[in-house]
Amino acid sequence: MTTESEQVVLLDANREPIGTADKLEVHSTDTPLHLAFSCHVYNSEGQFLVTRRALTKRTWPGVWTNSFCGHPAPGESMEDALRRRASFELGVRLDRIEPLLPNFSYRAVDASGIVENEICPVFSAVTEDEVRPNPEEVCEWAWAEPDQVSRAVAAASFAFSPWFVLQNSELKQLR
């Protein structure tokens, strides 16, 4: 799934597509604006799935984050991209995909100097499946009460991905 030929959609300042680029080549110290997504997965009890990025990840290794993230392929619908990535990263199927923060965007710099620069709509979804994470993507995971996760992010933001810290803040403002 994450191959040397995986493409991301490049965007201009108006959030309009202007081309594509190789995912591995585009993420650098000068990453252009591109399209991504984040997903917050819940179970039938209303618990939220938090994941810890694999220690081998190129950026933000070992930090806790939302359930999963990814990039839609050129021409791929956001829903199809979410379903593809949920299967690849977590081994789950998604139901009830809904937008949470449709206009979310962020720019963050990893300790390695690699920049994330994304228009990154945030979605919620539900799964009834057993989580079977891909070890190249996820090294730990847990189901937790949403308010418990929010308190953890507020208390120890350094342990979480920068995009998830920002998402958590924006979601708190909506409550």
N, C-alpha and C positions, 0 to 999 in steps of 0.2 A: 504494500500500500504506500508506504513512504519510500518512493523510489527516486532515482536521480531524474526521472522524467515527470515528476509531479509538478503541475503548473499552478500558479496563483494568478488571480485577476488583479492587474494594476489599476489604480484609480487616480483621477485628477482631483484638484481641490474642491470641485463640485460633486465629488463622489460618483463620477461617471467613469465607466470602463475606458481605458486607453491602451490596453494591450495585456500581454501575459508575460510571465517570466518563470524560470525554474525556481521552485521553492527553496532549494538549498543555496542557490546563487543569490537570490534576492535578499535573504536574511544576512545582513552584514552590519558594518558600523555605519552604513549610510542607506538603510532600508527604505525603499520608496513606499508610499502609501498603497495599501492593498486590502483586498476583501478577505475577511475571516468570519468566524462565528464562535460563540461560546454557548454551552448548554448546561442547564441546571436540571439534573434528573432527580425525580422523586419516586418513592414507592407508594403503595396503596395506603400505608399508614401516615403518609405526609412527611416522611423523613427525607432528608436531602443527602445525596451521594457526594461526598468529598473525596478527592483522589490526591495522591502524592505522586508527583512527576518522577519518572524513573531516574535513577542516579546517572544514567548514561545519556540523558537528554542534553542536547547542545546548549540550550538556554534554560535557566532557572531549574537546574537539576535538583531533585529532592525536596522541592517546595510543595506545600499543599495548595490545592486550587479547586476550582469548580469541577463538575463531573468530567467534562471533556471539552476540547476546542478543536478547531480545524479550519480548513480553507476549502470553499467550494471550487470545484474544477470549472474551467471555462465552459459556459453553457449548461452547467448543472444547477438544478433548482436547489434552493437552500434546504428544503425538506429532504430531498434525496441526499444531499451532502451530510446533513445531520444523521440520517439513518445509516449511511455508509460508515461514517466515523464512529458512531456508537457501537456498531458491530465490530469494527476493527480494533478500537481501543478497549472496549469493555465487554464485548461478547453479548450485548443485549439488543433487543428490539425496542423501539420507542412507540409509545401511544400518546395521543393528546399533545402534540407539539403546539406550543403557543408562544408568541413574542412576549418577552419581558421588558427588554430595553432595546427597542428597534433602532435607535439612533446612537447607540453606544460606540465610542471610538476612544483610542488611547495611543500614547507613545511612551515606551519604557525602554531603558537601557540596562541590559544584563551586566553583571560584574565582568564578563568577558569582553564587553564593549559592543556586543551585538544588539541591534536596535529592533524592537517590535514597533511597527507603525501601521495600525490597523483601523479600518472601519469594521466594527466587530459586533453586529447585532447579537443580542443575548436572548436565548429561548429557554423555556421550561418544557419538560416532557415527563412522562411517567413510564416506568417499566415494571413488569411483574417478573422479569427474568432474573435468574441467579447471575450475579456479576462474575465474569470470568475474564479478568483484565489481561491485556497483552503486556508481558513483562518489559518489552521495549518502550512502552508508553507509561505504565503505571506500576509503582513498586508497593504501594499500600492504598487501601481505600477503607471507607467507613460510612455507614448510614448514621446520620445524626439529626437531631431536632434543629430546624432552621434557626431558632433564636440562640441555640447553643453555638452554632457555627458563627453567627454574627458576633456574639460576645468574644469568641476565640480570635476572630479577625481583628476586632477592636483592641484586644489585649496584647496581641503578638503579631502585628501586621507583617513583620520581617519574615515570618514563617510561611507566608502565603504569597502567591503570585501577585504582581502589581495589578494586573487586570482584574483579578478577583477582589482585591482590596477596593478598587474603584467601583466595581459592580456592586459590592456589598454596600458601599456608601450610598450609591444612587438608589438602590432598592430600599434602603432604610428611609430615604427621603420620600419615597412613594407610599410607604405604609401609613 
